[in-house]
Amino acid sequence: MTEIDFYDVFQGQVAAFLLVLTRTSGIFFISPFFGSLNVAYRIRAAVAIMFAVILFPVVVKEAVIHAPATIIMFAFTVAKELFIGWLIGLVAYITLTAVNTAGKIMDMQVGFAVVNMMDPTTQQQSGLLGTFLYNLTIIYFVITNGHHVIISALAESFRVIPLDSMVWNTSLPELITDLTAAIWMNGMKIAMPVTFAILLTNVGMGILARTMPQMNIFVVGIPMQLTIGMATVAMILPFYTLFLDVIFNEMYAHIGIALKALAP
């Protein structure tokens, strides 16, 4: 009767599958749509396992995988694979955070800053316009198959960065810093029409207050800001999708750059 060395089995196929599953699970922590807290953990775990089962034959076909000799080295390898998957989701998440920033700026300008609601996707307090724009962005992200692009980036990562071959590159922190700085710039670009409209409204109300001192400017000004702000949001919505196409394309390009920064 032939004896089976379970450690040899673990060093081969089982170890490779666990590493593939670990990298696949990384995108379910923070990435848009896949990492949403609205989705139950069991469902996300089941989808991660399904992706790993699909990608596993392709990955092991490229190269023979052997687990590290010690548990500590294997744990270090698992951490590296998890970081790669997490990085894909992080780049996508940082890019879409600009939408929340734009919503907060609009809320302050229009007068919704004191009206917050619990966002179930982030478990944080968010303004009305910020929540509306973010949900609209996620819907457009799914309609334009953005979630398919993230899956494609995950599959491509196994070609760019084979299992247990990640190399740290000093350009990666600079890329993350640039993406974080772009949150404010993109947020300002989205909120610029509303900010400019409210600015003109405040200038007009200031002139009106000087010419008609007997009028209560606060009674008239707050409803006017709400009306003009919401009307401006309604007018820019048809053009909002065009801007989303631009930031989505930037997101896809940045994911590719991040993966290449870790390539051996």
C-alpha positions in Angstrom: 0.0 0.0 0.0 1.4 3.4 -1.1 1.9 5.9 1.7 0.8 9.5 1.1 3.0 12.3 2.3 0.5 15.0 3.2 3.2 17.6 3.5 4.3 17.0 -0.1 0.7 17.4 -1.2 0.3 20.6 0.8 3.5 22.0 -0.7 2.0 21.6 -4.2 -1.6 22.0 -5.1 -3.1 22.8 -1.8 -0.6 25.6 -1.0 -1.1 27.0 -4.5 -4.9 27.0 -4.1 -4.7 28.7 -0.7 -2.4 31.4 -2.1 -4.8 32.0 -5.0 -7.7 32.2 -2.6 -5.8 34.7 -0.4 -5.1 37.0 -3.3 -8.7 36.7 -4.5 -10.0 37.5 -1.1 -8.1 40.7 -1.0 -10.5 42.6 -3.3 -13.4 41.7 -1.1 -12.1 43.9 1.8 -12.3 47.3 0.3 -13.0 47.4 -3.4 -16.2 49.1 -4.7 -19.1 46.7 -5.2 -17.3 43.6 -4.1 -16.2 45.0 -0.8 -19.6 46.6 0.0 -20.7 46.0 3.6 -24.3 45.5 2.3 -23.2 42.1 1.0 -23.1 39.4 3.7 -19.7 38.0 4.6 -20.7 34.5 3.7 -21.7 35.6 0.2 -18.4 37.4 -0.3 -16.5 34.4 1.0 -18.4 32.1 -1.3 -17.8 34.3 -4.3 -14.1 34.5 -3.4 -13.8 30.7 -3.3 -15.6 30.5 -6.7 -13.2 33.0 -8.3 -10.2 31.0 -6.8 -11.6 27.7 -8.2 -11.9 29.3 -11.6 -8.5 30.9 -11.6 -6.6 28.1 -10.0 -6.2 25.9 -13.1 -4.9 28.8 -15.1 -2.4 29.9 -12.4 -0.9 26.4 -11.8 -0.6 25.9 -15.5 1.8 28.8 -15.7 4.3 27.5 -13.1 4.9 24.9 -10.5 4.2 26.2 -7.0 5.9 25.0 -3.9 5.1 26.2 -0.4 7.9 27.7 1.7 9.7 25.3 4.0 8.4 26.8 7.3 5.1 28.0 8.6 6.5 31.5 9.2 7.6 31.8 5.6 4.3 30.5 4.4 2.5 33.1 6.6 4.7 35.8 5.1 3.8 34.6 1.6 0.1 34.7 2.5 0.4 38.3 3.7 2.1 39.3 0.4 -0.7 37.7 -1.6 -3.4 39.3 0.5 -1.7 42.7 0.0 -1.8 42.3 -3.8 -5.5 41.7 -3.8 -6.1 44.4 -1.2 -4.1 46.9 -3.3 -6.3 46.4 -6.3 -9.4 47.2 -4.2 -7.6 50.1 -2.5 -6.8 51.9 -5.8 -10.4 51.6 -6.9 -11.7 52.7 -3.5 -9.4 55.8 -3.3 -10.5 56.8 -6.8 -14.2 56.6 -5.9 -13.7 58.4 -2.6 -13.6 61.6 -4.7 -17.3 61.3 -5.2 -17.9 61.3 -1.4 -15.7 64.4 -1.1 -17.6 66.2 -3.8 -20.9 65.3 -2.0 -19.6 66.7 1.3 -18.6 70.0 -0.4 -22.0 70.3 -2.1 -23.7 69.6 1.2 -21.8 72.4 2.9 -22.6 74.8 0.1 -26.3 74.0 -0.3 -27.1 73.7 3.4 -27.3 70.0 4.0 -24.2 69.8 6.1 -26.2 69.4 9.3 -28.3 66.6 7.8 -26.4 63.4 7.9 -27.5 59.8 7.4 -25.8 56.4 8.0 -24.3 55.0 4.9 -24.7 51.2 5.1 -21.9 50.7 2.5 -19.3 52.3 4.7 -20.9 52.3 8.2 -20.2 56.0 8.5 -22.2 59.2 8.6 -22.6 60.8 5.1 -24.4 63.8 3.7 -27.5 63.5 1.5 -25.8 64.5 -1.7 -22.7 62.5 -1.0 -24.7 59.3 -0.5 -26.8 60.0 -3.6 -23.8 60.6 -5.8 -21.9 57.6 -4.4 -24.8 55.3 -5.0 -25.3 56.7 -8.5 -21.6 56.1 -9.1 -21.7 52.5 -8.0 -24.8 51.9 -10.3 -22.9 53.4 -13.2 -19.8 51.4 -12.3 -21.8 48.2 -12.5 -23.6 49.2 -15.7 -20.3 50.0 -17.5 -18.9 46.6 -16.3 -16.4 48.2 -14.0 -16.6 45.1 -11.7 -15.6 43.0 -14.7 -12.5 45.2 -15.1 -11.6 44.5 -11.4 -12.0 40.8 -12.0 -9.8 41.1 -15.1 -7.2 43.0 -13.1 -7.2 40.2 -10.5 -6.7 37.6 -13.2 -4.0 39.7 -14.9 -2.2 40.1 -11.6 -1.3 36.4 -11.6 0.5 36.9 -14.9 2.2 40.2 -13.9 3.0 39.0 -10.4 3.2 35.2 -10.1 2.5 33.5 -6.8 5.2 34.2 -4.1 7.1 36.6 -6.4 6.0 40.1 -5.2 8.9 42.6 -5.0 8.5 45.9 -3.1 9.0 49.0 -5.2 9.6 52.4 -3.7 7.4 54.0 -6.4 4.3 52.4 -4.9 4.0 54.8 -1.9 4.4 57.8 -4.3 1.5 56.4 -6.4 -0.8 56.0 -3.4 0.1 59.5 -2.3 -0.7 60.9 -5.7 -4.0 59.0 -5.7 -4.9 60.4 -2.3 -4.1 63.9 -3.4 -6.3 63.4 -6.5 -9.3 62.8 -4.2 -9.5 66.5 -3.3 -8.9 67.7 -6.9 -11.5 65.4 -8.5 -14.0 66.2 -5.7 -13.5 69.9 -6.4 -14.1 69.4 -10.1 -17.3 67.6 -9.5 -18.6 70.1 -6.9 -17.4 73.2 -8.9 -20.8 73.9 -10.7 -22.7 73.9 -7.4 -20.0 75.9 -5.6 -20.0 78.5 -8.3 -23.8 78.7 -8.4 -24.0 79.2 -4.6 -21.3 81.8 -4.7 -23.2 83.8 -7.3 -26.3 83.4 -5.1 -24.6 84.7 -2.0 -23.2 87.7 -3.9 -26.7 88.4 -5.2 -28.2 88.1 -1.8 -25.5 90.4 -0.3 -26.3 93.1 -2.9 -30.1 92.6 -2.2 -29.5 92.9 1.6 -27.7 96.3 1.0 -30.4 97.7 -1.2 -33.3 96.4 0.9 -32.2 96.4 4.6 -35.7 95.8 5.8 -35.8 92.3 4.2 -34.8 89.3 6.4 -32.0 87.9 4.4 -31.8 84.6 6.3 -35.5 83.8 5.7 -35.0 84.3 2.0 -31.4 83.1 1.6 -31.6 79.6 3.0 -34.5 78.4 0.8 -32.9 80.1 -2.2 -29.7 78.2 -1.7 -31.5 74.9 -1.4 -33.5 75.6 -4.6 -30.6 76.8 -6.7 -28.3 74.1 -5.3 -30.7 71.2 -6.2 -31.5 72.8 -9.6 -27.7 72.9 -10.3 -27.3 69.3 -9.3 -30.2 68.3 -11.6 -28.6 70.2 -14.5 -25.1 68.6 -14.1 -26.4 65.0 -13.8 -26.5 64.4 -17.5 -22.8 65.4 -17.7 -21.9 63.6 -14.5 -21.6 60.3 -16.3 -19.0 61.8 -18.7 -16.8 62.7 -15.8 -17.3 59.2 -14.3 -15.9 57.7 -17.5 -12.8 59.8 -17.1 -12.1 58.8 -13.5 -13.0 55.2 -14.2 -10.4 55.1 -17.0 -7.9 56.7 -14.6 -8.7 54.0 -12.0 -8.1 51.2 -14.4 -4.8 52.7 -15.5 -3.7 53.2 -11.9 -4.5 49.6 -11.0 -2.2 48.4 -13.8 0.6 50.8 -12.7 0.2 49.5 -9.1 0.5 45.9 -10.2 3.6 46.6 -12.3 5.2 48.4 -9.3 5.1 45.0 -7.4 6.2 42.9 -10.4 9.5 41.0 -10.1 
